[in-house]
Amino acid sequence: MKGVILVSNIRVTVDERGVDRSLRRFKRLCDSYGIVREYKTRQEYKKPSVKAKEKQEAAEKRRRKAQFKSYRSRTKI
């Protein structure tokens, strides 16, 4: 199985508006390309069984949260 190779050329020019604005734009672009997420997943190896268990726990958490929200909306006056 081949891994996903993320290649992106993110370029941000710093103009007269300032470095802060360019830095915010750079961070936004990194988020949209998923660079930070990819970096975090590649930091350490997780066994497939651990990944599956985490995925199952996240799904259960989402179900409980949705159930709680629907319960709260029914009980409001």
Summary of the structure (lengths in Angstrom):
residues: 77
radius of gyration: 20.0
end to end distance: 54.1
largest distance: 54.3
contacts: 122
relative contact order: 0.08
helix: 66%
strand: 0%
